[in-house]
Amino acid sequence: MVLIPVIGLFTAPQLVSNITKSLSSPRGKVLILLVAWMVLSVPFSIYPGQSFRFLTGNLWKLLVTFCIIIAYGFSKESLDKMIWSVILAVAIFAIMAFINHSIGRFSLVAEYDPNENALMFVLAFPFIFWKLMDSQGVKKILMASLFCLVIIGIIETKSRGGFIGLIAVVGVCIYQFRRYRKISIIKVALIALLILGIFYFKGGSEYGARIASIFDPASDYNYSEEGGRLTIWKQGLTMMVSNPVLGIGVDAFVAGLGMLFRREEGPWQTAHNSFLQVGAELGFPGLIMYCFMIFSCMRNLRKAAAVQVASKEKLNIITTTAYSLNGSWIGFLVSGSFLSAAYSNLFFILLSFSFAFLNFAMSPAQSKEGEEALPSSQSAANDVPRVGLTPSRPRRYDRNRRARYR
């Protein structure tokens, strides 16, 4: 499957140009530097063999997939097809979760544990939401069904991090839609009631008790036991502070936790926090580069959505894709803070979609199209704060500063 598109790269110079364009951007250069930092950490790793196996067994495949996506996602139509393929793939997981009758937490394939399944559903939710808002007829009914199925999938995973991530992306999607078009409080209430109804009838008392344990530290092992997240996070911070430059080596958190803190006892566990994982494994420089890529993507996605909403009244692929990607990043920031998904294929798919989208959405031709639709540059500057490019209280900034930011 991968070999065919790789061969295709050599038949169309434009495809290679898309890759070089992405990698020559500030966020692309930081990605190259981050990969180099991973390679540099191997000789100094607490478990060099594990770090080397990650580079030669996993990372290069993720990078090849990343390059293929940004090469072939050269237009809004081609990227939209890729997004639809992800939505349909998630739909298969959601249907399997719906008909799941096994005892325990939903996990369909060995590569994804229940928490990673929950993250997958959370990241897909904004795409489904905006496809629902932008569809009509039978397609709208199908997307509404998938909307409910994804929520059921999160329930079946019984992931508390997935629950918190879902609440976050639902709030972001409603906020984004309100910035685009006024939405009544009744519609917001209906959406909230629908979600709560699904939680109540599908989750039951057992799921309700599990979610309630988030707010009851005394009954949650994560707060009280040595194998809980709180203890792991404290030990991870200790590793980060003790190895501030190169860290303990890429993909070596489990080994580091066991060798430094739990040599005579178990279990040796993952970080349960993507950002702590990066900080401990690659030091503070690696964490800064990792966060820079994410927030650079989010910032430019907001800018792309702002220009489109300010220039066009109706939804379009650019607007919905920008909103979807930004909402998914919010989901990753929230749910990813409760599991080790720093270098997962979910992260790289989201990163590559963002790179590919910004390749054409932020191109001079696209920007010129948006600017020509505006009555004047001054009105564009005044409109931007209303669509989410700058904070929602524009009075904190003078007019000239807003114009410069625009």
C-alpha positions in Angstrom: 0.0 0.0 0.0 2.8 2.4 0.8 5.0 1.4 -2.0 2.7 2.6 -4.8 2.4 6.2 -3.6 6.1 6.3 -2.8 6.8 5.3 -6.4 4.3 8.0 -7.5 6.5 10.7 -5.8 9.1 10.1 -8.5 6.7 10.6 -11.3 5.3 14.0 -10.3 7.7 16.8 -9.2 4.8 18.7 -7.7 4.3 16.0 -5.1 7.9 16.3 -3.9 7.5 20.1 -3.9 4.6 19.8 -1.5 6.9 17.9 0.9 9.7 20.4 0.7 7.2 23.3 1.1 5.9 21.9 4.3 9.4 21.0 5.7 10.7 24.5 4.8 8.1 26.2 7.0 9.0 27.1 10.6 7.0 24.2 12.0 8.5 21.8 9.4 12.0 22.9 10.3 11.2 22.3 14.0 9.9 18.8 13.0 13.3 18.0 11.3 15.1 19.3 14.4 12.9 17.2 16.7 13.7 14.1 14.7 17.4 14.9 14.8 17.0 15.4 18.6 15.5 11.9 18.8 18.4 10.4 16.9 20.9 12.3 19.1 19.2 11.0 22.3 19.8 7.3 21.4 23.5 7.1 22.4 22.7 8.8 25.7 19.5 6.8 26.4 19.0 4.9 29.6 18.1 2.0 27.3 19.8 2.6 23.9 18.5 -0.6 22.4 14.8 0.4 22.9 15.4 3.9 21.6 17.2 2.5 18.5 14.4 0.0 17.9 11.8 2.8 18.0 13.7 4.7 15.3 14.3 1.7 13.0 11.0 0.0 13.7 8.4 2.7 14.1 9.5 6.3 13.5 10.6 5.9 9.9 7.2 4.4 9.0 5.4 7.3 10.6 7.6 9.8 8.7 7.0 8.0 5.4 3.2 8.1 6.0 3.5 11.8 7.0 5.3 12.6 3.8 2.8 10.7 1.7 -0.1 12.6 3.2 1.3 16.1 2.7 2.5 15.1 -0.8 -0.9 13.9 -2.0 -3.0 16.2 0.1 -2.2 19.1 -2.3 -5.7 20.5 -2.6 -8.8 20.9 -0.6 -10.5 18.2 -2.6 -7.7 15.6 -2.2 -7.4 16.3 1.5 -11.1 16.1 2.0 -11.1 12.6 0.5 -8.4 11.6 3.0 -10.5 13.0 5.8 -13.5 11.1 4.6 -11.4 7.9 4.6 -10.5 8.5 8.3 -14.2 9.2 9.1 -15.3 5.9 7.5 -12.5 4.0 9.2 -13.6 5.4 12.6 -17.1 4.6 11.7 -16.1 0.9 11.5 -14.7 1.1 15.0 -17.8 2.9 16.2 -20.1 0.3 14.8 -18.0 -2.5 16.4 -18.2 -0.6 19.7 -22.0 -0.3 19.4 -22.5 -4.0 18.9 -19.8 -4.9 21.5 -21.2 -7.3 24.1 -17.9 -8.4 25.7 -17.2 -7.7 29.4 -14.7 -5.0 30.0 -13.4 -2.0 28.0 -13.7 -1.9 24.2 -10.5 -2.7 22.4 -10.8 -4.0 18.8 -7.2 -4.4 17.7 -4.0 -5.0 19.7 -2.4 -1.7 18.4 -5.0 0.4 20.2 -5.8 -0.1 23.9 -9.1 1.3 25.2 -7.6 4.7 26.0 -6.2 5.0 22.5 -9.5 4.0 21.1 -11.1 6.8 23.1 -8.5 9.3 21.8 -9.3 8.1 18.2 -13.0 8.8 18.7 -12.3 12.2 20.3 -10.0 13.3 17.4 -12.6 12.2 14.9 -15.5 14.0 16.6 -14.8 17.5 15.3 -14.6 16.2 11.7 -17.9 14.4 12.1 -19.5 17.5 13.7 -18.6 19.8 10.9 -19.5 17.3 8.2 -22.9 17.1 9.9 -23.3 20.8 9.9 -22.3 21.0 6.2 -24.4 18.1 4.9 -27.9 17.7 3.7 -30.5 15.0 3.2 -29.4 11.3 3.7 -25.8 12.3 4.3 -26.9 14.4 7.2 -28.8 11.5 8.7 -25.8 9.2 8.3 -23.5 11.8 9.9 -26.0 12.3 12.8 -26.0 8.5 13.4 -22.2 8.5 13.4 -22.2 11.4 15.8 -24.1 9.3 18.3 -22.0 6.2 17.5 -18.8 7.9 18.3 -20.1 9.0 21.7 -21.2 5.4 22.3 -17.6 4.3 21.3 -16.1 6.6 24.0 -18.5 5.2 26.5 -17.6 1.6 25.6 -13.9 2.4 26.2 -14.7 3.5 29.7 -11.9 6.0 29.4 -12.1 9.0 31.7 -9.6 10.9 29.7 -11.8 10.2 26.6 -14.8 11.6 28.5 -13.0 14.8 29.5 -11.7 15.1 25.9 -15.2 14.7 24.5 -16.5 17.5 26.8 -13.7 19.7 25.6 -14.2 19.1 21.8 -18.0 19.5 22.2 -17.5 22.9 23.8 -15.0 23.9 21.2 -17.3 22.9 18.3 -20.2 24.8 19.7 -18.0 27.8 20.3 -16.7 27.7 16.7 -20.2 27.3 15.3 -21.4 30.3 17.3 -18.5 32.4 15.9 -19.6 31.4 12.4 -23.3 31.7 12.9 -25.6 32.7 15.8 -26.9 29.6 17.6 -29.8 29.7 20.0 -29.4 28.5 23.6 -32.2 26.0 22.8 -30.1 24.2 20.2 -27.1 24.1 22.6 -29.4 22.7 25.2 -30.7 20.0 22.8 -27.2 19.0 21.9 -26.2 18.7 25.5 -29.4 16.7 26.3 -28.7 14.3 23.4 -25.2 13.7 24.7 -26.3 13.3 28.3 -29.1 11.0 27.2 -26.6 8.7 25.4 -24.4 8.7 28.5 -27.3 7.8 30.7 -28.9 5.1 28.7 -25.8 3.5 27.2 -23.3 4.1 30.0 -25.5 3.1 32.9 -24.7 3.3 36.6 -21.3 1.6 36.3 -20.0 4.1 33.8 -21.5 7.0 35.8 -19.6 5.8 38.9 -16.4 5.5 37.0 -16.7 9.1 35.7 -17.7 10.3 39.2 -14.5 8.9 40.6 -12.6 11.7 38.7 -13.9 14.0 41.4 -13.4 11.7 44.3 -9.6 11.4 44.9 -10.1 9.1 48.0 -11.6 6.3 45.9 -9.4 6.6 42.8 -6.2 4.6 42.6 -4.6 7.3 40.5 -4.3 9.5 43.5 -3.6 7.0 46.3 -1.6 4.0 44.9 2.0 3.8 43.8 0.9 2.6 40.4 -1.4 5.6 39.9 -1.0 8.4 37.5 -0.1 11.0 40.2 2.9 9.0 41.3 4.0 8.3 37.7 3.8 12.0 36.9 5.9 12.9 39.9 8.5 10.4 38.9 8.4 11.5 35.3 9.0 15.1 36.4 12.0 13.9 38.4 13.4 12.2 35.3 12.8 15.4 33.3 14.5 17.7 35.8 17.4 15.2 36.2 18.0 14.9 32.5 17.0 18.4 31.2 18.9 18.5 27.8 18.6 15.1 26.0 16.3 13.4 28.5 16.5 9.6 29.1 16.2 8.7 25.4 13.3 8.5 23.0 10.7 5.8 23.8 12.6 4.9 27.0 10.1 6.2 29.6 9.0 2.7 30.7 12.5 1.5 31.1 13.6 4.7 32.8 10.7 4.5 35.3 11.5 0.8 36.1 15.2 1.1 36.3 15.3 4.4 38.3 12.2 3.9 40.6 10.9 0.4 40.4 13.8 -2.0 39.8 12.7 -4.3 42.6 8.9 -3.8 42.2 6.3 -3.4 39.5 4.7 -2.5 37.4 6.9 -0.7 34.9 4.4 1.7 33.3 4.0 4.3 30.6 3.9 8.0 31.3 0.1 8.4 30.9 0.8 11.9 29.7 2.1 12.6 26.2 3.8 15.9 27.1 5.4 14.5 30.2 6.6 11.5 28.0 8.3 13.9 25.5 9.8 16.0 28.3 11.3 13.0 30.1 12.5 11.3 27.0 13.8 14.3 25.0 14.4 16.9 27.7 13.2 20.5 27.8 14.4 21.3 24.3 12.4 18.3 22.9 9.3 19.4 24.8 9.6 22.9 23.5 9.9 21.8 19.9 7.0 19.4 20.3 4.7 22.0 21.7 5.8 24.6 19.1 4.7 22.4 16.3 1.3 21.9 17.8 0.6 25.5 18.7 2.0 26.7 15.4 -0.5 24.5 13.6 -3.3 25.7 15.8 -2.5 29.3 15.4 -2.4 29.1 11.6 -5.5 27.0 11.4 -7.4 29.8 13.3 -6.0 32.4 10.9 -7.1 30.4 7.9 -10.6 29.9 9.4 -10.8 33.6 10.3 -10.1 34.8 6.7 -12.6 32.4 5.2 -15.4 33.2 7.6 -14.8 36.9 7.2 -15.0 36.7 3.4 -17.7 34.1 2.8 -21.1 33.7 4.4 -21.6 30.0 3.6 -19.6 27.1 5.0 -16.9 25.7 2.7 -14.2 23.0 2.8 -11.5 25.4 4.0 -13.6 26.6 6.9 -14.9 23.2 8.1 -11.5 21.6 7.7 -9.7 24.4 9.7 -12.3 24.2 12.4 -12.2 20.4 12.5 -8.4 20.2 12.7 -8.3 22.9 15.4 -10.9 21.0 17.4 -9.0 17.8 17.1 -5.9 19.4 18.4 -7.8 20.6 21.4 -9.0 17.0 21.9 -5.4 15.8 21.7 -4.2 18.4 24.2 -6.9 17.3 26.7 -7.1 13.5 26.2 -3.4 13.2 25.3 -2.6 14.5 28.7 -3.9 11.2 30.2 -2.2 8.7 28.0 1.1 8.1 26.2 0.4 9.1 22.6 3.3 11.4 21.9 4.6 9.6 18.9 1.4 7.6 18.0 0.1 7.3 14.5 -2.9 9.3 15.6 -0.6 12.2 16.4 1.2 12.0 13.1 -2.0 11.7 11.1 -3.3 14.8 12.7 0.1 16.6 12.2 0.3 15.6 8.5 -3.3 16.7 7.9 -2.5 20.1 9.4 0.7 20.5 7.4 -1.1 19.5 4.2 -4.0 21.8 4.8 -1.8 24.8 5.6 0.2 24.2 2.5 -2.7 25.3 0.3 -4.9 27.2 2.8 -2.1 29.7 3.6 -0.9 30.0 0.0 -0.7 33.6 -1.5 -3.5 32.7 -4.0 -5.9 31.5 -1.3 -5.1 34.5 0.9 -5.7 36.9 -2.0 -9.0 35.2 -2.7 -10.1 35.8 0.9 -8.9 39.4 0.9 -10.6 40.3 -2.4 -13.9 39.2 -0.9 -13.5 41.7 1.9 -14.8 45.3 1.5 -11.6 46.7 2.9 -8.5 45.8 4.9 -9.8 47.8 7.8 -13.1 46.0 7.9 -11.2 42.7 7.7 -9.1 43.8 10.7 -12.3 44.7 12.6 -14.0 41.4 11.7 -11.1 39.1 12.7 -11.7 39.3 16.5 -15.3 38.1 16.0 -14.3 34.8 14.3 -11.7 33.6 16.8 -8.4 34.9 15.4 -7.8 37.1 18.4 -9.2 37.0 21.9 -12.9 37.6 22.3 -12.5 40.9 24.0 -11.0 43.2 21.4 -11.1 46.2 23.7 -7.9 45.0 25.2 -6.1 45.9 21.9 -6.0 49.1 20.0 -7.2 49.2 16.4 -3.7 49.5 14.9 -2.4 46.5 16.9 -5.4 44.4 15.6 -4.6 45.4 12.1 -1.0 44.5 12.5 -2.0 41.1 13.9 -4.3 40.5 11.0 
